[in-house]
């Protein structure tokens, strides 16, 4: 499969900030705000996917009795060196 490059754009007051990787955002405050928005969006998508799957598997009426609460944890990745 071909690689896909996604450009993100964020409007901050009078300017538009565009980046391909979150690490490209130089301002720490902007970085934290965008990261939090992405984590929130990720959580909403995961919750919607789980609810959809429950609706398919147990039916909408039974799924209404189940509470879905997704917790998103940021994982730090460490590089390992092979010797």
GUMIZA-33031 format. One record per atom (N, C-alpha, C): x negated, y, z. Coordinates in steps of 0.05 Angstrom, whole numbers, plus 5000, padded with zeros to 4 digits. Layout:
! residues N
XYZ
...
This chain:
! residues 83
498349775000
500050005000
498250255000
499050454986
497550704984
497650865010
495551005016
495551185039
497351425035
498651505056
500351735054
499251955072
499052195062
497952415078
500352605083
500852655108
503152815116
502153085126
503353295116
502653565126
504853665144
504153745168
506053855187
505954155186
508254285188
508354575189
510054655213
509054865226
510454965250
510555265248
512855385252
513055675251
512855785279
510855965283
510256085309
510456385305
512756495314
513256785310
513056865281
510957015274
510757115246
508956945228
507856735239
506056575222
506856285221
505956155200
506455865197
503855715201
503855525218
501455365224
501855095210
500055025193
500154765179
497754605186
498154335188
495854165195
496553885186
494453725181
494753445173
494353255197
492853355216
492253195240
492553375264
493753285285
494153445309
491553555320
489353415315
486753505324
485853765310
487153825287
486454065272
487554315284
489354295304
490454535317
488454635337
487454875333
485254985349
486255095376
488555215377
489555345401
490755125420
489655115445
490454915464
493454935471
494455175475
497255205481
499055115459
498455175434
499955085411
499754785408
497354675413
496854385411
498654245431
498754335456
500354205477
503354215470
504254445460
507054485453
507854295431
506254285410
506854105387
506753815395
504753745411
504553465421
507053385437
507953565454
510353505470
512853475452
513053645432
515353625413
515253355398
512853275390
512553025375
513252785394
512352795419
513052585438
516052565443
517352805445
520252815449
521652695424
520752775400
521952665376
521652365374
519252265381
518651985381
520451835400
520951945423
522751815443
525551805432
526552025420
529252025409
529651815387
527551795370
527651595348
527751315359
526151255379
526050985391
528750925405
529851115419
532451075432
534651015411
534651165389
536651125368
536350855355
533850765351
533450505340
534350285358
533950305384
534750105403
537850095404
539050325406
542050335406
543150215381
542050275358
542950155333
542749855333
540449755343
540049465344
542049335363
542449465386
544549355405
547249345392
548049565378
550549565365
550849335345
548649275331
548749055311
548848785325
547348755347
547148495360
549448425378
550448615394
552548545414
555148695408
555148865388
557649015382
557749275397
559149475385
559149745396
560449755424
562549605428
563949615454
562149505476
560749285472
558949175492
556449345495
555549465473
553149635475
553749885491
556249985492
556850215508
556450175538
556449915546
556049855574
553049835582
551349865562
548449845567
547150115566
545650185586
544250445586
541450405575
540650575556
538050565544
536450805553
534150755565
532350975573
529550905565
528551045545
525850985535
523851175549
521751055558
519551205570
517251205550
516151435544
513951465526
511451525542
509451365539
506951405553
504751455532
503151665537
500951725519
498651535526
497751405506
495451215510
492951345499
490851325514
488251425505
486851185492
485751235468
484351025454
481351065457
480050855464
477150865467
475850705444
473750815434
472250675413
470450475427
470250245415
468350045425
466149995404
463849955414
461549905396
460849615397
460749495374
460049205372
457049185371
456049005387
453048965387
452348725372
